[in-house]
């Protein structure tokens, strides 16, 4: 089906330029279709789509500084989905890994009063949780989707339990005691840490032999078998890098965002892990793309909160848009197929 | 003790129903070679829309039927993406779940201005009540029907030519096509009907069982149904047993703290969260134990490309 026509599509450079253009065009097309379908849903529910979108897009991106801070944990959860995805394993447990990272970082901050130790603890906890999912998949053939969702719920309730039973604030029993002042980090540092993590994962994926092996396992299982790659170990490793990243994202939330507590419904964390799936796919599973996608989606999320305040439609509008975008992105090579019908093969 | 067992099993008969309907639908879908992990989303959407229809028409049975239609429609859309657009079926399912979560919250807020839970339904579907000592056991006719449907779909899959065609599409679509089976059509039929069954399960949640919609009402049941598909080894009859086991753990999450507090006088408030992990922990452990011997349809999840 997919042939490579050297002559028809112009010179090598033209084709390469077209390919880079498509990297942006495909996610944007999917997103545009999603906003249109969502506009129809909003219209059916008697909201004015134009009003909702104007609030969402105009207010969401107005405060650049806040936008960057907001995007930090999303970069981490986007990486949590994409790193294992490149190695052919599906991590939709970013949500649970985020919870466990936030909780353990909070606990570690009480003891150590040091942000670095807290962040590391959170990452390790996230990595161990995702490692369990990968271990069960690789050695016991348990579907990773089911395990991941079950662990998300388990971690939700356990975190809530620990917050309200052991570390509750005597003056506000529905939330935890705050992070000690010595361990609090500057919000700007959150963004720097996330971007730094993304860059490290980028280098690991594209410039080291381990990253190469991960991508081979993801691209072609058979080639990986024949070239003697230890597939099981590579899959577990990729999953643990992902989980560690989600744990880091979770750790950043209580340490870096005011009021530096977790509450019993996880309101600061809820959905950040799931949104990572959309971010990873929208960012084309490339760490640099994920940084861009996180900033873009954070604007939508900020805008969605303003929509609730100004118009009264719930912020879950963003979930609808991103959900449809994910469905659209699942169609392989949308534009490529359209172009192929017109005789342009790239 | 004996009354506990009877009460728990009668409650489990209720809580197993959506899981059973979801699993049987998913088995039917997966036997044709399509995997639909959007059951969770179908549960959410059909639970809410069937509730709305019941509120408007005051007829819970119409609500149940609407739930079936919503599920079938979602299944059909999934089939179009999986069969014609050759999409990654897992990603479509994940996206659909997210869309369904967002859309149900959006609808709940726009219709009732409620952020957590909808109003309660005045008339639910008919229940059979059997007095037993101090307790009253309630059995939903749909629970019995769900078991009947599981047997019916086992019969369709194993004993009819339609079932043979569907299974052929899941095992080896090329050979199926060569012997004159329309693979695309079979996969679309199976995914649509499977989605419809899951939709019925979602409608059962609100219209028969709970009577109101709460945010994320399905609470992972769609994925427990997926776990049950693996547990049953793609056999609707074994899925009945699996659903009962998963249903029992679902009941225990609420029953254990109530029983403990009535026995020992301990009042659980915030500690309740720990008991709520029971069904999810049990699911992981059960799937872990049985996962070695499962045998899934060979072409599951791979798009069929006509030559």
HADDOCK unambig.tbl for C-alpha pairs under 7 A between the chains (distance, minus, plus):
assign (segid A and resid 45 and name CA) (segid B and resid 107 and name CA) 6.82 0.50 0.50
assign (segid A and resid 45 and name CA) (segid B and resid 110 and name CA) 6.31 0.50 0.50
assign (segid A and resid 140 and name CA) (segid B and resid 288 and name CA) 6.71 0.50 0.50
assign (segid A and resid 140 and name CA) (segid B and resid 291 and name CA) 6.42 0.50 0.50
assign (segid A and resid 140 and name CA) (segid B and resid 292 and name CA) 6.30 0.50 0.50
assign (segid A and resid 141 and name CA) (segid B and resid 291 and name CA) 6.07 0.50 0.50
assign (segid A and resid 141 and name CA) (segid B and resid 292 and name CA) 6.67 0.50 0.50
assign (segid A and resid 142 and name CA) (segid B and resid 287 and name CA) 6.71 0.50 0.50
assign (segid A and resid 142 and name CA) (segid B and resid 288 and name CA) 6.26 0.50 0.50
assign (segid A and resid 142 and name CA) (segid B and resid 291 and name CA) 5.89 0.50 0.50
assign (segid A and resid 146 and name CA) (segid B and resid 223 and name CA) 5.79 0.50 0.50
assign (segid A and resid 146 and name CA) (segid B and resid 227 and name CA) 6.30 0.50 0.50
assign (segid A and resid 147 and name CA) (segid B and resid 284 and name CA) 6.05 0.50 0.50
assign (segid A and resid 150 and name CA) (segid B and resid 280 and name CA) 5.04 0.50 0.50
assign (segid A and resid 150 and name CA) (segid B and resid 284 and name CA) 6.98 0.50 0.50
assign (segid A and resid 154 and name CA) (segid B and resid 277 and name CA) 5.11 0.50 0.50
assign (segid A and resid 154 and name CA) (segid B and resid 280 and name CA) 6.43 0.50 0.50
assign (segid A and resid 157 and name CA) (segid B and resid 273 and name CA) 5.14 0.50 0.50
assign (segid A and resid 157 and name CA) (segid B and resid 274 and name CA) 6.34 0.50 0.50
assign (segid A and resid 157 and name CA) (segid B and resid 276 and name CA) 6.90 0.50 0.50
assign (segid A and resid 157 and name CA) (segid B and resid 277 and name CA) 6.45 0.50 0.50
assign (segid A and resid 158 and name CA) (segid B and resid 273 and name CA) 6.75 0.50 0.50
assign (segid A and resid 158 and name CA) (segid B and resid 274 and name CA) 6.12 0.50 0.50
assign (segid A and resid 160 and name CA) (segid B and resid 273 and name CA) 6.95 0.50 0.50
assign (segid A and resid 161 and name CA) (segid B and resid 270 and name CA) 6.47 0.50 0.50
assign (segid A and resid 161 and name CA) (segid B and resid 271 and name CA) 6.12 0.50 0.50
assign (segid A and resid 161 and name CA) (segid B and resid 273 and name CA) 5.56 0.50 0.50
assign (segid A and resid 161 and name CA) (segid B and resid 274 and name CA) 6.31 0.50 0.50
assign (segid A and resid 164 and name CA) (segid B and resid 270 and name CA) 6.28 0.50 0.50
assign (segid A and resid 165 and name CA) (segid B and resid 270 and name CA) 6.65 0.50 0.50
assign (segid A and resid 313 and name CA) (segid B and resid 106 and name CA) 6.96 0.50 0.50
assign (segid A and resid 314 and name CA) (segid B and resid 106 and name CA) 6.05 0.50 0.50
assign (segid A and resid 314 and name CA) (segid B and resid 109 and name CA) 6.89 0.50 0.50
assign (segid A and resid 316 and name CA) (segid B and resid 102 and name CA) 4.80 0.50 0.50
assign (segid A and resid 316 and name CA) (segid B and resid 105 and name CA) 6.70 0.50 0.50
assign (segid A and resid 316 and name CA) (segid B and resid 106 and name CA) 6.53 0.50 0.50
assign (segid A and resid 317 and name CA) (segid B and resid 102 and name CA) 6.11 0.50 0.50
assign (segid A and resid 317 and name CA) (segid B and resid 106 and name CA) 6.74 0.50 0.50
assign (segid A and resid 319 and name CA) (segid B and resid 98 and name CA) 6.00 0.50 0.50
assign (segid A and resid 319 and name CA) (segid B and resid 99 and name CA) 5.99 0.50 0.50
assign (segid A and resid 319 and name CA) (segid B and resid 102 and name CA) 4.94 0.50 0.50
assign (segid A and resid 320 and name CA) (segid B and resid 98 and name CA) 6.68 0.50 0.50
assign (segid A and resid 320 and name CA) (segid B and resid 99 and name CA) 4.33 0.50 0.50
assign (segid A and resid 320 and name CA) (segid B and resid 102 and name CA) 4.88 0.50 0.50
assign (segid A and resid 320 and name CA) (segid B and resid 103 and name CA) 5.91 0.50 0.50
assign (segid A and resid 323 and name CA) (segid B and resid 95 and name CA) 4.28 0.50 0.50
assign (segid A and resid 323 and name CA) (segid B and resid 96 and name CA) 5.96 0.50 0.50
assign (segid A and resid 323 and name CA) (segid B and resid 98 and name CA) 4.88 0.50 0.50
assign (segid A and resid 323 and name CA) (segid B and resid 99 and name CA) 4.32 0.50 0.50
assign (segid A and resid 324 and name CA) (segid B and resid 95 and name CA) 6.17 0.50 0.50
assign (segid A and resid 324 and name CA) (segid B and resid 96 and name CA) 6.97 0.50 0.50
assign (segid A and resid 324 and name CA) (segid B and resid 99 and name CA) 6.13 0.50 0.50
assign (segid A and resid 326 and name CA) (segid B and resid 91 and name CA) 6.86 0.50 0.50
assign (segid A and resid 326 and name CA) (segid B and resid 92 and name CA) 6.82 0.50 0.50
assign (segid A and resid 326 and name CA) (segid B and resid 95 and name CA) 4.88 0.50 0.50
assign (segid A and resid 327 and name CA) (segid B and resid 91 and name CA) 6.59 0.50 0.50
assign (segid A and resid 327 and name CA) (segid B and resid 92 and name CA) 4.55 0.50 0.50
assign (segid A and resid 327 and name CA) (segid B and resid 95 and name CA) 5.00 0.50 0.50
assign (segid A and resid 327 and name CA) (segid B and resid 96 and name CA) 6.60 0.50 0.50
assign (segid A and resid 330 and name CA) (segid B and resid 87 and name CA) 5.07 0.50 0.50
assign (segid A and resid 330 and name CA) (segid B and resid 88 and name CA) 5.24 0.50 0.50
assign (segid A and resid 330 and name CA) (segid B and resid 91 and name CA) 5.75 0.50 0.50
assign (segid A and resid 330 and name CA) (segid B and resid 92 and name CA) 5.85 0.50 0.50
assign (segid A and resid 331 and name CA) (segid B and resid 85 and name CA) 6.06 0.50 0.50
assign (segid A and resid 331 and name CA) (segid B and resid 86 and name CA) 6.57 0.50 0.50
assign (segid A and resid 331 and name CA) (segid B and resid 87 and name CA) 4.33 0.50 0.50
assign (segid A and resid 331 and name CA) (segid B and resid 88 and name CA) 6.79 0.50 0.50
assign (segid A and resid 332 and name CA) (segid B and resid 87 and name CA) 5.91 0.50 0.50
